[in-house]
Every structure is written in C-alpha cells, then in structure tokens.
Amino acid sequence: MALALVLILLIVVITIALGIVNYQLGKHGQSTQTGVIIPVAYAIVRIGMTMMAHGENGSVWSSVTGAVLVAAIYYGAFVWGRSRQQ
C-alpha cells in the first residue's frame, strides 16, 4: 500500500514538473515545435504503458482520453508562457 502511494506521488510530481517546464519553455520564447514535444511524448508514453499493462479493454480508451487531456493542458501552459514573455 505504501509503495503504491509513493509511486502515485512520484507520478503526480513528474506530471506537475513537466507542466512547469513546458510553461518555462514558452516563457523563454521557444518555438512551437519545442512546445509540442513534451505533450506528444507524454501522451505516447502514457498510452504505451497502459496498453502494456491492461491490453485490450476499456481502460485503454480512458487512458487515451486522459493522455490527450493532460497533453492539451501542457500545450496550454506553453501557450500561456509564450503570452507572458519577458
């Protein structure tokens, strides 16, 4: 039980850190292609891990939906950072 909580906490910290990094990339005026790398890589890794863990059932589609939603949030953070350039 404790191991599961630690792993969940680790995933949450990594997810938030990736969003912050994407925001900082936008804030420093990186190109749009750079801002797309993190969301696309996150979505691919999350979908791949779900397919390996669960195979072909309904959880794959919920993971795809969640991955696309988080990827959109990451890209939104990048765009928000670009609008707040110094």
C-alpha positions, 0 to 999 in steps of 0.5 A: 500500500505504501509503495503504491502511494509513493509511486502515485506521488512520484507520478503526480510530481513528474506530471506537475514538473513537466507542466512547469517546464513546458510553461518555462519553455514558452516563457523563454520564447521557444518555438512551437515545435519545442512546445509540442514535444513534451505533450506528444511524448507524454501522451505516447508514453502514457498510452504505451504503458497502459496498453502494456499493462491492461491490453485490450479493454476499456481502460485503454480508451480512458487512458487515451482520453486522459493522455490527450487531456493532460497533453492539451493542458501542457500545450496550454501552459506553453501557450500561456508562457509564450503570452507572458514573455519577458 
